Amino acid sequence: MTQHAEVKVVGKSSPLLGTEALQFLAGLERSFGERRRELLARRASRKGFDFLPETASVRSGDWRIAKVPECLLDRRVEITGPAEPKMIINALNSGANVFMADFEDSMAPSWRNVLTGQEALLDAVRRRLAFTSPEGKAYQLTDTPAVLFVRPRGWHLEEPHLQVDGRAMSASLFDFGLFFFHNAKEQLARGAGPFFYLPKLESHLEARLWNDVFVFAQEAVGVPRGSIKATCLIETLPAAFEMDEILYELREHSAGLNCGRWDYIFSFIKTQPDALLPDRAQLTMDKGFLRAYVQKLIQTCHRRGAHAMGGMAAQIPIKDDPAANEAALAKVRADKQREVNDGHDGTWVAHPGLVSVAKAIFDEHLTGKNQLSVLREDVVVTREELLRVPEGTRTEVGLKHNVRVGVRYLEAWLRGNGCVPLFHLMEDAATAEISRAQVWNQLHHRVLTTAQLDAILEGDLKDLTGGRFAEAKALFRELSVAQRFEPFLTVPAYQRLIQDEALTP
């Protein structure tokens, strides 16, 4: 345990956690920790969803975000993945315009993973990151890597390995602060900047908090105000009603909005428990509430001069089955064609093998670096459309797929892996959340019984043994049958990671 005044590092330390860095992190927590907790409490008190009357002047006002740096004008393909050395190198070398290094949904945040990720990113910023696999294969950065963004964990999570004045620090502030402290000046010197993705915001007040954090951090480290640029993921239903307001709060530091489709589906289920959604596979972006929010996001962003980023293609290449591989690539092409036709400025992929596929679609359509001139003035999206449940069916195949994915993902997560290829899709915490939320929802609508769920867990999944499968099955069942819906599965799952670390010498 390392201690500096009232700042304690619990567990393994790192060269990154020196006295000055810890003082900076403590300053963030002391300045903004209580406000974060108040805003989390406010989430629980929210009743109903509609456009806010008190911010009507923001929605109708004539304003635009600040200009972004030249290196952020063309973001047609972005790749995302966990902040771990091999992934960082492969993603930066992938040919994508942007790589988002993730401390959130695609990374199980063990203390080892968090520190390894931060240390690797420090080397990546300085172009000296290298990695050798256990098999002896060497990886190193090319001379023209993608632009780096970093996604910290969401406001709801804490980092108990750094305690400030006797309590765990905000994981958001830790992830952001440690990276920013060590890399902001270096990134600016190299012609880029400290760029971030902000996850799971639920209100413009939470965006205002981030903006105040940015102002504080830039002044404390000594970089120009406005150096930070951040893209907000619109991946919660509450945030969809406050897109203008979120951009407005971050207008000095904004780099647009992104359609975080998988978390958005999860948020819809969580916040609209009276609705019964079709199978996950039927929840496509051209239907119901998903179609409405995409159109609204593009229109809102372009009116304000902000990039409107498309969603994740979860497919991955299928090397041993050419026909299945082509079918998967066809889905990716159709998804990206829809996005570029709608007016998106760029899109996400989860695998380096899909970068060229997505880029070909955008290259064919785009005449410039983006589509900011596509204002989509034809779009009118109402509250009712943002809440519209698409037609579809709930099938036994869809139910079993949810259970199979949820259990397998949880088992991998508990072993420290948050990005898991399953059934030819790249699954992360957001897609696992959909799985367990749909099961919970069907149980509480009584279209599924506990006995039927147990039959799947004990029958269809009986061959899943060893590893941490027993624990994963138990946790999935516990979350599914609970009377009260657990807001995030990563919170109870994280307690198990902490227990593991306490038992490890």
Secondary structure in CASP SS format (residue, H / E / C, confidence):
PFRMAT SS
TARGET T0000
AUTHOR 0000-0000-0000
METHOD secondary structure of the structure
MODEL  1
M C 1.00
T E 1.00
Q E 1.00
H E 1.00
A C 1.00
E C 1.00
V E 1.00
K E 1.00
V E 1.00
V C 1.00
G C 1.00
K C 1.00
S C 1.00
S C 1.00
P C 1.00
L C 1.00
L C 1.00
G C 1.00
T H 1.00
E H 1.00
A H 1.00
L H 1.00
Q H 1.00
F H 1.00
L H 1.00
A H 1.00
G H 1.00
L H 1.00
E H 1.00
R H 1.00
S H 1.00
F H 1.00
G H 1.00
E H 1.00
R H 1.00
R H 1.00
R H 1.00
E H 1.00
L H 1.00
L H 1.00
A H 1.00
R H 1.00
R H 1.00
A H 1.00
S H 1.00
R C 1.00
K C 1.00
G C 1.00
F C 1.00
D C 1.00
F C 1.00
L C 1.00
P H 1.00
E H 1.00
T H 1.00
A H 1.00
S H 1.00
V H 1.00
R H 1.00
S H 1.00
G C 1.00
D C 1.00
W C 1.00
R C 1.00
I C 1.00
A C 1.00
K C 1.00
V C 1.00
P C 1.00
E H 1.00
C H 1.00
L H 1.00
L C 1.00
D C 1.00
R C 1.00
R C 1.00
V E 1.00
E E 1.00
I E 1.00
T E 1.00
G E 1.00
P E 1.00
A C 1.00
E C 1.00
P H 1.00
K H 1.00
M H 1.00
I H 1.00
I H 1.00
N H 1.00
A H 1.00
L H 1.00
N C 1.00
S C 1.00
G C 1.00
A C 1.00
N C 1.00
V E 1.00
F E 1.00
M E 1.00
A E 1.00
D E 1.00
F C 1.00
E C 1.00
D C 1.00
S C 1.00
M C 1.00
A C 1.00
P C 1.00
S C 1.00
W H 1.00
R H 1.00
N H 1.00
V H 1.00
L H 1.00
T H 1.00
G H 1.00
Q H 1.00
E H 1.00
A H 1.00
L H 1.00
L H 1.00
D H 1.00
A H 1.00
V H 1.00
R C 1.00
R C 1.00
R C 1.00
L C 1.00
A E 1.00
F E 1.00
T E 1.00
S C 1.00
P C 1.00
E C 1.00
G C 1.00
K C 1.00
A E 1.00
Y E 1.00
Q E 1.00
L C 1.00
T C 1.00
D C 1.00
T C 1.00
P C 1.00
A C 1.00
V E 1.00
L E 1.00
F E 1.00
V E 1.00
R E 1.00
P C 1.00
R C 1.00
G C 1.00
W C 1.00
H C 1.00
L C 1.00
E E 1.00
E E 1.00
P E 1.00
H E 1.00
L E 1.00
Q E 1.00
V E 1.00
D C 1.00
G C 1.00
R E 1.00
A E 1.00
M E 1.00
S E 1.00
A H 1.00
S H 1.00
L H 1.00
F H 1.00
D H 1.00
F H 1.00
G H 1.00
L H 1.00
F H 1.00
F H 1.00
F H 1.00
H H 1.00
N H 1.00
A H 1.00
K H 1.00
E H 1.00
Q H 1.00
L H 1.00
A H 1.00
R C 1.00
G C 1.00
A C 1.00
G C 1.00
P C 1.00
F E 1.00
F E 1.00
Y E 1.00
L E 1.00
P C 1.00
K C 1.00
L C 1.00
E C 1.00
S C 1.00
H H 1.00
L H 1.00
E H 1.00
A H 1.00
R H 1.00
L H 1.00
W H 1.00
N H 1.00
D H 1.00
V H 1.00
F H 1.00
V H 1.00
F H 1.00
A H 1.00
Q H 1.00
E H 1.00
A H 1.00
V H 1.00
G C 1.00
V C 1.00
P C 1.00
R C 1.00
G C 1.00
S C 1.00
I C 1.00
K E 1.00
A E 1.00
T E 1.00
C E 1.00
L E 1.00
I E 1.00
E C 1.00
T C 1.00
L H 1.00
P H 1.00
A H 1.00
A H 1.00
F C 1.00
E C 1.00
M H 1.00
D H 1.00
E H 1.00
I H 1.00
L H 1.00
Y H 1.00
E H 1.00
L C 1.00
R C 1.00
E C 1.00
H C 1.00
S E 1.00
A E 1.00
G E 1.00
L E 1.00
N E 1.00
C E 1.00
G C 1.00
R H 1.00
W H 1.00
D H 1.00
Y H 1.00
I H 1.00
F H 1.00
S H 1.00
F H 1.00
I H 1.00
K H 1.00
T H 1.00
Q C 1.00
P C 1.00
D C 1.00
A C 1.00
L C 1.00
L C 1.00
P C 1.00
D C 1.00
R H 1.00
A H 1.00
Q H 1.00
L C 1.00
T C 1.00
M C 1.00
D C 1.00
K C 1.00
G H 1.00
F H 1.00
L H 1.00
R H 1.00
A H 1.00
Y H 1.00
V H 1.00
Q H 1.00
K H 1.00
L H 1.00
I H 1.00
Q H 1.00
T H 1.00
C H 1.00
H H 1.00
R H 1.00
R C 1.00
G C 1.00
A C 1.00
H C 1.00
A E 1.00
M E 1.00
G E 1.00
G E 1.00
M E 1.00
A E 1.00
A C 1.00
Q E 1.00
I C 1.00
P C 1.00
I C 1.00
K C 1.00
D C 1.00
D C 1.00
P H 1.00
A H 1.00
A H 1.00
N H 1.00
E H 1.00
A H 1.00
A H 1.00
L H 1.00
A H 1.00
K H 1.00
V H 1.00
R H 1.00
A H 1.00
D H 1.00
K H 1.00
Q H 1.00
R H 1.00
E H 1.00
V H 1.00
N H 1.00
D H 1.00
G C 1.00
H C 1.00
D C 1.00
G E 1.00
T E 1.00
W E 1.00
V E 1.00
A C 1.00
H C 1.00
P H 1.00
G H 1.00
L H 1.00
V H 1.00
S H 1.00
V H 1.00
A H 1.00
K H 1.00
A H 1.00
I H 1.00
F H 1.00
D H 1.00
E H 1.00
H H 1.00
L C 1.00
T C 1.00
G C 1.00
K C 1.00
N C 1.00
Q C 1.00
L C 1.00
S C 1.00
V C 1.00
L C 1.00
R C 1.00
E C 1.00
D C 1.00
V C 1.00
V C 1.00
V C 1.00
T C 1.00
R H 1.00
E H 1.00
E H 1.00
L H 1.00
L C 1.00
R C 1.00
V C 1.00
P C 1.00
E C 1.00
G C 1.00
T C 1.00
R C 1.00
T C 1.00
E H 1.00
V H 1.00
G H 1.00
L H 1.00
K H 1.00
H H 1.00
N H 1.00
V H 1.00
R H 1.00
V H 1.00
G H 1.00
V H 1.00
R H 1.00
Y H 1.00
L H 1.00
E H 1.00
A H 1.00
W H 1.00
L H 1.00
R C 1.00
G C 1.00
N C 1.00
G C 1.00
C C 1.00
V E 1.00
P E 1.00
L E 1.00
F C 1.00
H C 1.00
L E 1.00
M E 1.00
E E 1.00
D C 1.00
A H 1.00
A H 1.00
T H 1.00
A H 1.00
E H 1.00
I H 1.00
S H 1.00
R H 1.00
A H 1.00
Q H 1.00
V H 1.00
W H 1.00
N H 1.00
Q H 1.00
L H 1.00
H H 1.00
H C 1.00
R C 1.00
V C 1.00
L C 1.00
T C 1.00
T H 1.00
A H 1.00
Q H 1.00
L H 1.00
D H 1.00
A H 1.00
I H 1.00
L H 1.00
E H 1.00
G H 1.00
D H 1.00
L C 1.00
K C 1.00
D C 1.00
L C 1.00
T C 1.00
G C 1.00
G C 1.00
R C 1.00
F H 1.00
A H 1.00
E H 1.00
A H 1.00
K H 1.00
A H 1.00
L H 1.00
F H 1.00
R H 1.00
E H 1.00
L H 1.00
S H 1.00
V H 1.00
A C 1.00
Q C 1.00
R C 1.00
F C 1.00
E C 1.00
P C 1.00
F C 1.00
L C 1.00
T H 1.00
V H 1.00
P H 1.00
A H 1.00
Y H 1.00
Q H 1.00
R H 1.00
L H 1.00
I H 1.00
Q H 1.00
D H 1.00
E H 1.00
A H 1.00
L H 1.00
T C 1.00
P C 1.00
END
